[in-house]
Amino acid sequence: MPKNLHSVFINGYLLLDAGADKDSKNAYGYNLLHYAVCQRLRETTLCLLLEAGADMEARNTYGDTALHLATQGGDERMARFLV
């Protein structure tokens, strides 16, 4: 079973119950919350990640949190959810 979720997350698979690493990051420091925001996924996806203990304050290599990415991308709905 893969421990890096980035490739399967894009396809909509969340393997948290199977023990996958919710805080894994890609080469640019993006974690699953970063991906969820960038892909404009539903708030329910973010809820699931946050309930599983994903780090909302995690920063990518550019210093951005998920909230930063939401505001930079003009996603007011997601930004309000993350505040």
Phi and psi restraints in degrees (value plus and minus 20) as a CYANA .aco file:
   2 PRO   PHI     -87.3   -47.3
   2 PRO   PSI     121.4   161.4
   3 LYS   PHI    -117.9   -77.9
   3 LYS   PSI     -35.0     5.0
   4 ASN   PHI    -120.7   -80.7
   4 ASN   PSI      95.1   135.1
   5 LEU   PHI    -105.9   -65.9
   5 LEU   PSI     -29.6    10.4
   6 HIS   PHI     -76.1   -36.1
   6 HIS   PSI     -64.0   -24.0
   7 SER   PHI     -90.0   -50.0
   7 SER   PSI     -58.3   -18.3
   8 VAL   PHI    -102.1   -62.1
   8 VAL   PSI     -44.7    -4.7
   9 PHE   PHI     -83.4   -43.4
   9 PHE   PSI     -61.2   -21.2
  10 ILE   PHI     -77.7   -37.7
  10 ILE   PSI     -53.6   -13.6
  11 ASN   PHI    -104.4   -64.4
  11 ASN   PSI     -15.0    25.0
  12 GLY   PHI      71.0   111.0
  12 GLY   PSI      -9.2    30.8
  13 TYR   PHI    -117.4   -77.4
  13 TYR   PSI     105.7   145.7
  14 LEU   PHI    -133.9   -93.9
  14 LEU   PSI      98.2   138.2
  15 LEU   PHI    -127.2   -87.2
  15 LEU   PSI       6.1    46.1
  16 LEU   PHI     -78.7   -38.7
  16 LEU   PSI     -60.2   -20.2
  17 ASP   PHI     -85.4   -45.4
  17 ASP   PSI     -42.1    -2.1
  18 ALA   PHI    -109.3   -69.3
  18 ALA   PSI     -17.1    22.9
  19 GLY   PHI      73.0   113.0
  19 GLY   PSI      -6.6    33.4
  20 ALA   PHI     -86.6   -46.6
  20 ALA   PSI     132.6   172.6
  21 ASP   PHI     -98.0   -58.0
  21 ASP   PSI      88.2   128.2
  22 LYS   PHI     -90.5   -50.5
  22 LYS   PSI     -38.3     1.7
  23 ASP   PHI    -126.3   -86.3
  23 ASP   PSI      -6.9    33.1
  24 SER   PHI     -83.6   -43.6
  24 SER   PSI     130.2   170.2
  25 LYS   PHI    -148.8  -108.8
  25 LYS   PSI     132.2   172.2
  26 ASN   PHI    -107.5   -67.5
  26 ASN   PSI    -191.6  -151.6
  27 ALA   PHI     -82.7   -42.7
  27 ALA   PSI     -40.9    -0.9
  28 TYR   PHI    -120.7   -80.7
  28 TYR   PSI     -13.0    27.0
  29 GLY   PHI      62.2   102.2
  29 GLY   PSI      -9.3    30.7
  30 TYR   PHI     -97.6   -57.6
  30 TYR   PSI     108.5   148.5
  31 ASN   PHI    -122.5   -82.5
  31 ASN   PSI    -192.2  -152.2
  32 LEU   PHI     -86.2   -46.2
  32 LEU   PSI     -54.0   -14.0
  33 LEU   PHI     -84.6   -44.6
  33 LEU   PSI     -61.2   -21.2
  34 HIS   PHI     -78.3   -38.3
  34 HIS   PSI     -66.4   -26.4
  35 TYR   PHI     -82.3   -42.3
  35 TYR   PSI     -63.8   -23.8
  36 ALA   PHI     -78.9   -38.9
  36 ALA   PSI     -61.7   -21.7
  37 VAL   PHI     -89.8   -49.8
  37 VAL   PSI     -67.2   -27.2
  38 CYS   PHI     -82.2   -42.2
  38 CYS   PSI     -53.2   -13.2
  39 GLN   PHI    -108.0   -68.0
  39 GLN   PSI     -19.9    20.1
  40 ARG   PHI      33.6    73.6
  40 ARG   PSI      26.4    66.4
  41 LEU   PHI     -95.0   -55.0
  41 LEU   PSI     149.4   189.4
  42 ARG   PHI     -88.8   -48.8
  42 ARG   PSI     136.8   176.8
  43 GLU   PHI     -80.6   -40.6
  43 GLU   PSI     -49.2    -9.2
  44 THR   PHI     -82.8   -42.8
  44 THR   PSI     -52.8   -12.8
  45 THR   PHI     -86.2   -46.2
  45 THR   PSI     -64.0   -24.0
  46 LEU   PHI     -84.0   -44.0
  46 LEU   PSI     -60.3   -20.3
  47 CYS   PHI     -77.0   -37.0
  47 CYS   PSI     -66.1   -26.1
  48 LEU   PHI     -80.4   -40.4
  48 LEU   PSI     -65.1   -25.1
  49 LEU   PHI     -85.2   -45.2
  49 LEU   PSI     -62.8   -22.8
  50 LEU   PHI     -88.2   -48.2
  50 LEU   PSI     -59.5   -19.5
  51 GLU   PHI     -84.3   -44.3
  51 GLU   PSI     -49.2    -9.2
  52 ALA   PHI     -99.3   -59.3
  52 ALA   PSI     -25.2    14.8
  53 GLY   PHI      77.9   117.9
  53 GLY   PSI      -4.0    36.0
  54 ALA   PHI     -80.7   -40.7
  54 ALA   PSI     123.9   163.9
  55 ASP   PHI    -102.0   -62.0
  55 ASP   PSI      86.6   126.6
  56 MET   PHI     -90.0   -50.0
  56 MET   PSI     -41.2    -1.2
  57 GLU   PHI    -113.0   -73.0
  57 GLU   PSI     -17.8    22.2
  58 ALA   PHI     -80.9   -40.9
  58 ALA   PSI     120.0   160.0
  59 ARG   PHI    -135.4   -95.4
  59 ARG   PSI     124.0   164.0
  60 ASN   PHI    -100.5   -60.5
  60 ASN   PSI    -196.0  -156.0
  61 THR   PHI     -87.2   -47.2
  61 THR   PSI     -33.7     6.3
  62 TYR   PHI    -114.2   -74.2
  62 TYR   PSI     -20.6    19.4
  63 GLY   PHI      68.2   108.2
  63 GLY   PSI     -10.9    29.1
  64 ASP   PHI    -110.9   -70.9
  64 ASP   PSI     116.2   156.2
  65 THR   PHI    -111.4   -71.4
  65 THR   PSI     155.8   195.8
  66 ALA   PHI     -80.4   -40.4
  66 ALA   PSI     -58.6   -18.6
  67 LEU   PHI     -83.4   -43.4
  67 LEU   PSI     -62.5   -22.5
  68 HIS   PHI     -77.6   -37.6
  68 HIS   PSI     -65.4   -25.4
  69 LEU   PHI     -84.4   -44.4
  69 LEU   PSI     -58.0   -18.0
  70 ALA   PHI     -83.5   -43.5
  70 ALA   PSI     -64.7   -24.7
  71 THR   PHI     -90.9   -50.9
  71 THR   PSI     -59.3   -19.3
  72 GLN   PHI     -83.2   -43.2
  72 GLN   PSI     -53.8   -13.8
  73 GLY   PHI    -105.6   -65.6
  73 GLY   PSI     -19.6    20.4
  74 GLY   PHI      52.3    92.3
  74 GLY   PSI       2.0    42.0
  75 ASP   PHI    -113.5   -73.5
  75 ASP   PSI      63.2   103.2
  76 GLU   PHI     -81.1   -41.1
  76 GLU   PSI     -58.3   -18.3
  77 ARG   PHI     -79.1   -39.1
  77 ARG   PSI     -68.1   -28.1
  78 MET   PHI     -90.1   -50.1
  78 MET   PSI     -59.5   -19.5
  79 ALA   PHI     -81.0   -41.0
  79 ALA   PSI     -64.1   -24.1
  80 ARG   PHI     -81.8   -41.8
  80 ARG   PSI     -59.2   -19.2
  81 PHE   PHI     -83.6   -43.6
  81 PHE   PSI     -59.3   -19.3
  82 LEU   PHI     -98.8   -58.8
  82 LEU   PSI     -36.2     3.8
